[in-house]
Amino acid sequence: MLKALIEPFRHPRPKLDLSGAKGGSGSKPKAKAKNWSGTLGRIWSYLARRKGKLTLVLLMVVASSGLSLLGPYLLGVGVDNFLEGPGGPDWIYFLVGLACVYGLLALTTWLHNIWMIGIAQETVYRMRMDLFTHLHRLPIPFYGKRQQGEIMSRLTNDIENVSSTLNSSAIQIFSSVLTLVGTVSVMLWLSPLLTLLTFLVVPLMVLGMRWITRRTGPLFKERQRNLGDLNGYIEETLSGQRIIKAFSQEERVIREFGERNKRIRWSGFWAQSISGFIPKLMNGLNNLSFAIVAGIGGIMAIKGYISVGVIIIFESYARQFTRPLNDLANQWNTLLSAIAGAERVFEVLDEEVEAKDETGAVTLSKVEGAVKFNNVSFSYDKGGDTLEGISFEAKPGEMIALVGPTGAGKTTLIQLISRFYIPDSGQITLDGRDLSTIQRESLRSHMAFVLQDSFLFKGTIRENIRFGRLDATDEEVEEAAKLANAHSFIVRLKDGYDKMLDADGSGISQGQKQLLAIARAILANPAMLVLDEATSSIDTVTEIKIQEGLQRLMQGRTSFVIAHRLNTIRSADRILVLKEGKLIEQGSHDELLRQGGFYSDLYNGQLKRAVMQAAMNEGIRG
């Protein structure tokens, strides 16, 4: 129904350029036309879930619209009765009846408002839940292409715009349309001539609204996009404060923030300025209509064609006729902003979720850990292969190390094993079974990850470690912490394992966060372990201490270790050397050194730098 009510006011969006004199950077793409009727239809699909209560709301709107028409009519009848000769008892009944009409009008208006607020909040609740749930079903590549703040803006600001509109504008629009239809009907019954005179201002209203709304639509869409971009930039700069201050880049980020802030200022300025003409236009045309009806109606009353009461009724209805149009105009700003926000929400909801498991995909009750790559190639885009023709085999319980320059494809290879990405060609098997025949959730439940950038959630240390296995006991949590060499620093903290960590683990050092991430992986007790620069944030002394724990953890488990410090993977069963997406060498540490190839150059280069650094440190101490 909401879709049907708004459809007549929908217009194609013009091509506007906010660059140059209006303060825009000109770098933003122009807003493209969207399917507004489709967006309204999807909003209605959420509202329709509460059809029963929504029906009651609409009945109250109908009742309030009828009562709003009855009140002015009774006033006109009362004036005519007074001019003809007022009676005593009749006036008492008249005043009581008039009080009842306006009292019921207030009650029905309050009821449909409070009920609609409840429907609106439940609708927005469902939209927010759908969006948040959908975000957790999207593949990893989706997040690699978007800023976190921009995604958060859709989950907060855009949905809040929809909430504001449903709370006020939706019922206001329906009420305005009903009032408009009822008013016109009664006006035609009272005086077709005066009704025709009132209609003289309607074409001006329609033309004015059309001219204004065709220009404000793209501007509101631009403002929402600019707001999302600004939120993303704010989130990025707040997360990177240490880097910003370390490189003294405060002025640069403030300048770039100012540019984004300016884009919002100008898009919001022009949207609000142009749309602000609507109430001014309506008020002016209302006064013109009032003057026409009063002048012509007065002449007709003098000549005896109509009574004074009819003029009073007509003046009230004439204002009531333009008021719904004025209300529609006033609500248009909110409506445009809500549609723009809803479009951005539905854009995310329309993103393809992570590919479903293939028909017949199985769950794994036990994993030995035999992984085999057979001529596997993969690319993030069509520009070229990130991995090309990779073939190797990892036997159960082996430690496989991945080395190579930045961008060689080490992390990508791990993401293929966990099925965050799907290879373009070739085959990957686990225990002889193609990964495509294994359910993703089952596959990942047998893997544990310790990534280069450890992430901790807001909560206690105990809760963060237990994230690896939610049913673990306190004793098992502490045992995992001991294996990761985290227990000693945890017990020194105030509250120990019950210490509350802020978002992303702020309050403890980066190395300590990494130790907790390792403890979390140990607690998961996986069949396969992935260490992506797991010790990169840990000092040398601590690294030596945890190597023994990691060796115990990797015992009997297939482990994939990405490391740039080659001395940490000397004990690996097999080292895979990647360069420019190709597997150029593989073998044990000693075998690769004897080959004298790329790995040997890397290792000897690191060894020389370590010796030189040690000599420099010794010289400084001397």
C-alpha positions in Angstrom: 0.0 0.0 0.0 2.8 2.4 0.8 4.3 1.6 -2.6 1.0 2.5 -4.3 0.6 5.7 -2.4 4.1 7.0 -3.2 4.3 5.9 -6.8 2.5 8.9 -8.4 5.1 11.2 -6.9 8.1 9.3 -8.2 10.2 11.0 -10.9 13.4 10.1 -12.8 16.5 11.5 -11.3 18.4 14.2 -13.3 22.1 14.3 -13.9 23.6 16.8 -11.4 27.2 17.7 -10.9 28.1 19.0 -7.4 31.7 19.7 -8.3 33.4 23.1 -8.8 31.6 26.1 -7.4 29.5 24.0 -5.1 32.5 22.8 -3.2 32.5 19.2 -4.4 35.7 17.5 -5.4 34.4 16.2 -8.6 35.9 12.8 -8.0 32.7 11.1 -6.9 30.7 9.3 -9.5 27.3 10.8 -10.3 24.3 9.2 -8.6 22.6 6.6 -10.7 18.9 6.2 -10.9 17.5 3.5 -8.7 14.4 1.4 -8.7 12.4 3.4 -6.1 9.2 1.5 -6.6 11.1 -1.8 -6.0 12.7 -0.3 -2.8 9.3 0.8 -1.5 7.9 -2.7 -2.3 10.7 -4.3 -0.3 10.0 -2.0 2.7 6.3 -3.0 2.4 7.2 -6.6 2.5 8.6 -6.0 6.0 5.6 -4.0 7.1 3.2 -6.7 5.8 4.5 -9.1 8.4 2.3 -7.2 10.9 -0.9 -7.0 8.8 -3.3 -7.4 11.7 -1.9 -4.4 13.7 -1.3 -2.5 10.5 -5.0 -2.9 9.6 -5.9 -1.4 13.0 -3.6 1.5 12.3 -5.2 2.1 8.9 -8.7 1.9 10.5 -7.7 4.6 13.0 -6.3 6.7 10.2 -9.6 6.4 8.3 -11.5 7.3 11.5 -9.3 10.3 12.2 -9.6 11.5 8.6 -13.4 11.3 8.8 -13.5 13.1 12.1 -11.2 15.9 10.8 -13.8 16.4 8.0 -16.8 16.3 10.4 -15.5 19.0 12.7 -15.4 21.9 10.2 -18.7 20.9 8.8 -20.4 21.1 12.2 -18.8 24.6 12.7 -20.4 25.8 9.5 -23.8 24.4 10.4 -23.5 26.0 13.8 -22.8 29.4 12.2 -25.8 29.1 9.9 -28.0 28.2 12.8 -26.7 31.1 14.8 -27.4 33.6 12.0 -30.9 32.1 11.6 -31.6 32.5 15.3 -29.7 30.5 17.9 -31.7 28.4 20.3 -30.9 27.5 23.9 -30.8 23.7 24.3 -29.6 23.1 20.7 -26.3 24.9 21.4 -25.6 22.6 24.4 -26.0 19.5 22.2 -24.0 21.1 19.5 -21.0 22.0 21.8 -21.1 18.6 23.4 -21.1 16.9 20.0 -18.3 19.1 18.7 -16.2 18.3 21.8 -16.8 14.6 21.3 -15.7 14.9 17.6 -12.4 16.6 18.5 -11.9 14.3 21.5 -12.3 11.2 19.3 -10.1 12.8 16.7 -7.3 13.2 19.3 -7.8 9.6 20.5 -7.7 8.0 17.1 -4.7 10.1 16.1 -2.8 9.1 19.3 -3.7 5.4 18.7 -2.5 5.2 15.1 0.6 7.1 16.0 1.6 4.9 18.9 0.7 1.7 17.1 2.7 2.7 14.0 5.7 3.5 16.1 5.6 -0.1 17.4 5.3 -1.5 13.9 8.1 0.7 12.6 10.4 -0.3 15.4 9.8 -4.0 14.8 10.2 -3.5 11.0 13.6 -1.7 11.5 14.6 -4.4 14.1 14.0 -7.1 11.4 15.8 -5.1 8.8 18.8 -4.6 11.1 18.8 -8.3 12.0 18.6 -9.4 8.4 21.4 -7.1 7.4 23.7 -8.1 10.3 23.0 -11.8 9.7 23.6 -11.3 6.0 26.9 -9.6 6.7 28.1 -12.8 8.4 27.1 -14.9 5.4 29.1 -12.8 2.9 32.4 -14.1 1.6 35.7 -12.7 2.7 36.3 -10.8 -0.7 33.3 -8.6 0.1 35.1 -7.1 3.1 38.3 -6.7 1.2 36.7 -4.2 -1.1 34.9 -2.0 1.4 35.7 0.1 4.4 34.4 -1.1 7.7 33.0 2.3 8.5 31.1 2.5 5.3 29.5 -0.9 6.1 28.7 0.3 9.6 27.0 3.4 8.2 24.5 1.2 6.3 23.8 -0.8 9.5 23.3 2.4 11.6 22.6 5.7 9.8 20.8 4.3 6.8 18.5 2.0 8.8 17.8 4.9 11.2 16.6 7.0 8.3 14.2 4.3 7.4 13.1 4.2 11.0 12.4 7.9 11.1 10.3 7.7 8.0 8.2 4.8 9.1 7.6 6.4 12.5 6.2 9.6 11.0 6.0 9.8 7.2 4.3 6.6 6.2 1.1 7.1 8.1 1.2 10.8 7.5 1.2 10.1 3.7 -1.7 7.7 4.0 -3.7 10.1 6.2 -3.0 13.0 3.8 -4.3 11.0 0.8 -7.5 10.0 2.6 -8.1 13.5 3.9 -7.5 14.8 0.4 -10.0 12.5 -1.2 -12.6 13.1 1.5 -12.1 16.9 1.4 -12.5 17.1 -2.4 -15.7 14.9 -2.2 -17.4 17.2 0.3 -16.2 20.3 -1.4 -17.8 19.2 -4.7 -21.0 18.4 -2.9 -21.1 21.9 -1.3 -20.1 24.0 -4.3 -18.6 22.7 -7.5 -17.7 26.3 -8.6 -15.7 27.1 -5.4 -14.1 23.7 -5.7 -13.0 24.5 -9.3 -11.6 27.8 -8.1 -9.6 26.0 -5.4 -8.2 23.6 -8.0 -6.6 26.5 -9.8 -3.6 26.3 -7.5 -3.1 22.5 -7.9 -1.2 22.6 -11.2 1.2 25.2 -9.7 1.7 22.9 -6.7 2.4 19.8 -8.8 4.8 21.7 -11.2 6.6 23.2 -8.2 6.9 19.9 -6.4 8.0 18.1 -9.5 10.7 20.7 -10.3 12.0 20.6 -6.7 11.9 16.8 -6.1 13.6 15.9 -9.3 16.6 17.9 -8.0 16.6 16.8 -4.4 16.5 13.1 -5.0 20.1 12.7 -6.3 21.3 15.1 -3.7 19.9 13.1 -0.8 21.5 10.0 -2.4 24.8 11.8 -2.7 24.6 12.9 0.9 24.1 9.3 2.1 27.0 8.1 0.0 29.2 10.8 1.3 28.2 10.0 4.9 29.2 6.4 4.4 32.5 7.5 3.0 33.1 9.8 5.9 32.3 7.1 8.5 34.7 4.8 6.8 37.5 7.4 6.9 36.8 8.1 10.6 36.9 4.4 11.5 40.2 4.0 9.5 41.9 7.0 11.1 40.8 6.2 14.6 42.1 2.6 14.2 45.4 3.9 12.8 46.1 6.7 15.4 49.5 5.2 16.4 50.7 5.2 12.8 49.3 8.7 12.1 51.1 10.1 15.1 54.3 8.1 14.5 54.6 9.6 11.0 53.3 13.0 12.0 50.5 12.9 9.5 47.9 14.6 11.6 47.6 17.6 9.3 47.2 15.4 6.2 44.3 13.3 7.7 42.6 16.5 9.1 42.8 18.0 5.6 41.4 14.9 4.0 38.7 14.7 6.6 37.8 18.3 5.8 37.5 17.5 2.1 35.0 14.7 2.9 33.2 16.8 5.4 32.9 19.5 2.8 31.3 17.1 0.4 28.7 16.2 3.0 28.1 19.9 3.8 27.5 20.9 0.2 25.3 17.9 -0.7 23.3 18.4 2.5 23.2 22.2 1.9 21.8 21.9 -1.6 19.4 19.1 -0.7 17.9 21.0 2.2 18.0 24.4 0.5 16.2 23.2 -2.6 13.7 21.0 -0.7 13.1 24.0 1.7 11.3 25.7 -1.1 8.5 23.2 -0.9 6.8 24.5 2.3 7.3 28.1 1.2 5.7 27.3 -2.1 2.8 25.5 -0.5 2.2 28.3 2.0 2.1 30.9 -0.7 -0.3 28.9 -2.8 -2.5 28.2 0.3 -2.8 32.0 0.8 -3.7 32.5 -2.8 -6.4 29.8 -2.7 -7.8 31.3 0.5 -8.0 34.7 -1.1 -9.8 33.3 -4.1 -12.3 31.4 -2.1 -13.0 34.2 0.3 -13.5 36.8 -2.5 -15.7 34.7 -4.8 -17.5 33.0 -1.9 -18.4 36.4 -0.4 -19.9 37.6 -3.6 -21.9 34.4 -3.9 -23.1 34.7 -0.3 -24.3 38.3 -0.9 -26.2 37.2 -4.0 -27.8 34.4 -2.0 -26.3 31.4 -3.9 -24.6 30.0 -0.7 -24.8 30.6 3.0 -22.1 32.2 5.2 -21.7 28.8 6.9 -20.9 27.2 3.6 -18.1 29.7 3.1 -16.7 29.0 6.6 -16.9 25.2 5.8 -15.3 25.8 2.5 -12.5 27.9 3.8 -11.7 25.2 6.3 -11.8 22.5 3.6 -9.8 24.6 1.2 -7.0 24.7 3.8 -7.6 21.1 4.5 -7.4 20.4 0.8 -3.9 22.0 0.5 -2.7 20.8 3.9 -2.3 17.1 2.8 -0.3 18.4 -0.2 1.7 20.5 2.2 2.2 17.5 4.5 3.4 15.4 1.6 5.8 18.1 0.6 7.1 18.4 4.1 7.5 14.7 4.4 9.3 14.4 1.1 12.7 15.3 2.5 12.5 12.5 5.0 11.1 10.1 2.4 13.9 10.8 0.0 16.5 10.3 2.7 14.8 7.0 3.8 14.6 5.6 0.3 18.3 6.5 -0.3 19.1 4.7 3.0 16.9 1.7 2.2 18.6 1.4 -1.2 22.0 1.2 0.4 20.7 -1.4 2.9 19.2 -3.5 0.1 22.3 -3.2 -2.0 24.2 -5.1 0.7 21.3 -7.6 1.2 21.5 -8.3 -2.6 25.2 -9.1 -2.4 25.7 -12.8 -3.1 26.4 -14.8 0.1 29.3 -17.2 0.3 28.6 -20.0 -2.1 26.5 -22.7 -0.7 28.0 -26.1 -0.1 27.7 -28.4 -3.1 24.8 -30.9 -3.1 25.9 -34.0 -1.2 28.8 -32.2 0.6 29.7 -34.1 3.8 30.7 -33.3 7.3 34.0 -34.6 8.6 34.0 -36.5 11.9 37.7 -37.0 11.8 40.6 -35.5 9.8 44.0 -37.0 9.3 45.4 -33.8 7.7 46.7 -35.0 4.3 46.5 -32.0 2.0 47.3 -32.1 -1.7 47.4 -29.4 -4.3 47.2 -30.5 -7.9 48.0 -27.8 -10.5 46.0 -25.1 -8.6 45.7 -21.6 -10.1 43.8 -18.6 -8.7 43.4 -14.9 -9.4 41.5 -12.2 -7.5 40.6 -10.6 -10.8 41.0 -11.1 -14.5 44.3 -9.2 -14.6 46.6 -12.1 -13.9 47.2 -15.2 -11.7 47.9 -14.7 -8.0 48.8 -18.4 -7.8 49.7 -20.4 -10.9 50.1 -24.1 -11.3 50.7 -24.9 -7.6 51.3 -28.6 -6.8 52.5 -30.1 -3.5 51.5 -32.6 -0.9 51.4 -32.3 2.9 51.3 -35.6 4.8 49.4 -35.9 8.1 51.3 -34.3 10.9 53.8 -32.5 8.7 54.9 -29.0 9.3 54.7 -27.1 6.0 56.4 -23.7 5.9 55.5 -21.1 3.2 58.2 -18.5 2.4 58.7 -15.9 -0.2 58.5 -12.1 -0.9 55.5 -10.0 0.0 52.8 -10.7 -2.5 54.1 -14.1 -3.5 50.8 -15.7 -2.6 51.5 -17.3 0.7 48.3 -16.1 2.5 46.2 -16.7 -0.6 47.3 -20.4 -0.6 46.1 -20.7 3.0 42.8 -19.1 2.2 42.3 -21.6 -0.6 42.8 -24.5 2.0 40.1 -23.0 4.2 37.8 -22.3 1.2 37.6 -18.6 1.8 38.4 -18.5 -1.9 37.7 -21.1 -4.6 40.5 -22.0 -7.0 40.0 -21.1 -10.7 41.5 -24.4 -11.8 43.1 -27.5 -10.4 42.1 -29.5 -7.4 42.7 -29.4 -3.6 42.0 -32.5 -1.6 41.9 -33.3 2.1 42.5 -36.9 3.1 41.9 -37.8 -0.6 38.5 -36.0 -0.7 38.0 -32.9 -2.9 37.5 -29.8 -0.8 34.4 -29.0 -2.8 32.7 -32.1 -1.4 33.2 -31.0 2.2 30.9 -28.6 4.0 32.8 -25.3 4.7 31.7 -25.2 8.4 32.9 -28.7 8.9 36.2 -28.1 7.2 36.9 -24.9 9.2 35.9 -26.6 12.5 39.0 -28.8 12.1 41.3 -25.8 11.6 42.7 -23.2 13.9 44.2 -19.9 12.8 46.7 -17.6 14.4 47.0 -14.6 12.1 49.6 -11.9 11.8 47.1 -9.3 13.0 45.6 -10.9 16.1 42.1 -9.8 17.0 40.5 -9.9 20.4 36.9 -9.2 21.3 35.6 -7.0 24.1 35.4 -9.3 27.1 37.5 -11.0 29.6 40.8 -12.8 28.8 39.1 -16.1 29.7 36.3 -15.5 27.3 38.7 -14.5 24.5 40.7 -17.7 24.9 37.5 -19.8 25.2 36.4 -18.5 21.8 38.5 -21.3 20.4 36.2 -23.9 22.0 33.1 -22.6 23.8 32.5 -25.7 25.9 36.1 -25.7 27.4 36.4 -25.7 31.2 38.4 -23.0 33.1 41.1 -25.6 33.7 41.4 -26.3 29.9 41.6 -22.5 29.2 44.4 -22.1 31.7 46.2 -25.1 30.4 46.1 -23.7 26.8 47.4 -20.4 28.2 50.3 -22.2 29.8 51.2 -24.0 26.5 51.2 -20.6 24.8 53.3 -19.2 27.5 50.6 -16.6 28.3 49.7 -17.8 31.8 52.6 -16.0 33.5 51.7 -12.6 32.3 47.9 -13.2 32.8 48.2 -14.0 36.5 50.3 -10.8 37.0 47.4 -8.7 35.7 44.8 -7.3 38.0 41.8 -9.7 37.9 43.9 -12.2 36.0 41.9 -14.3 33.6 38.8 -12.2 34.5 40.5 -8.9 33.3 38.1 -7.1 31.0 39.6 -6.2 27.6 38.4 -3.3 25.5 37.6 -3.6 21.8 40.5 -5.2 19.9 42.3 -6.0 23.2 43.5 -2.5 24.0 45.1 -2.4 27.4 47.7 -5.1 26.8 50.7 -5.2 24.5 50.6 -6.4 20.9 52.8 -9.4 21.9 50.5 -10.3 24.7 47.5 -10.2 22.3 49.4 -12.5 20.0 50.0 -15.0 22.9 46.3 -15.0 23.7 45.5 -15.7 20.0 47.9 -18.7 20.2 46.3 -19.9 23.4 42.9 -19.7 21.6 44.2 -21.8 18.8 45.7 -24.4 21.2 42.4 -24.7 23.0 40.6 -25.4 19.7 42.6 -28.6 19.5 42.5 -28.7 15.6 43.6 -31.3 13.2 45.2 -28.6 11.1 46.9 -25.5 12.3 47.6 -22.3 10.4 50.2 -19.8 11.7 50.4 -16.7 9.6 53.4 -14.8 11.0 52.2 -15.9 14.4 55.3 -14.8 16.2 55.9 -11.6 14.3 54.8 -9.3 17.2 56.7 -11.2 19.8 60.2 -10.4 21.1 63.0 -12.9 20.5 63.1 -14.1 24.2 59.3 -14.7 24.2 59.5 -16.3 20.8 62.1 -18.8 22.0 59.9 -19.7 25.0 56.8 -20.4 22.9 58.5 -22.4 20.3 58.5 -25.5 22.6 54.8 -25.0 23.2 54.1 -24.6 19.5 56.1 -27.8 18.7 54.0 -29.7 21.2 50.9 -28.2 19.6 51.9 -29.1 16.1 52.9 -32.7 17.1 50.6 -35.0 15.1 48.8 -32.1 13.4 49.3 -30.8 9.8 50.6 -27.3 10.2 51.0 -24.5 7.7 53.4 -21.8 8.9 54.0 -18.5 7.1 57.1 -16.8 8.2 59.5 -14.1 7.0 62.1 -14.9 9.7 63.5 -18.1 8.1 65.3 -19.2 11.3 61.9 -20.0 12.9 61.0 -22.7 10.3 64.3 -24.6 10.1 62.6 -27.6 11.6 59.8 -27.7 9.0 59.3 -31.0 7.2 58.9 -29.2 3.9 59.4 -25.6 2.9 57.5 -24.2 0.0 59.2 -21.2 -1.7 56.8 -19.0 -3.6 57.7 -16.2 -5.9 55.3 -14.2 -8.1 52.5 -16.8 -7.5 54.6 -19.7 -8.6 56.1 -22.6 -6.5 59.7 -22.4 -7.5 61.3 -24.6 -4.8 60.4 -27.1 -2.1 62.2 -29.3 0.3 63.7 -29.3 3.8 65.8 -26.4 5.1 69.1 -28.3 4.5 68.0 -29.5 1.0 67.2 -26.0 -0.1 70.4 -24.6 1.2 72.3 -27.3 -0.7 70.5 -26.3 -3.9 71.8 -22.8 -3.6 68.7 -21.3 -5.1 66.3 -18.5 -4.2 65.7 -19.8 -0.6 69.4 -20.1 0.0 69.8 -16.4 -1.1 67.0 -15.4 1.2 68.4 -17.3 4.2 72.0 -16.2 3.8 70.8 -12.6 3.3 68.9 -12.7 6.5 71.8 -14.3 8.3 74.2 -11.6 7.1 71.8 -8.9 8.2 71.5 -10.5 11.6 75.3 -10.7 12.0 75.7 -7.1 11.0 72.9 -6.0 13.4 74.5 -8.0 16.3 77.9 -6.3 15.5 76.3 -2.9 15.5 74.6 -3.6 18.8 77.8 -4.8 20.3 79.6 -1.7 19.1 77.0 0.5 20.6 77.3 -1.2 24.0 81.1 -1.0 23.7 
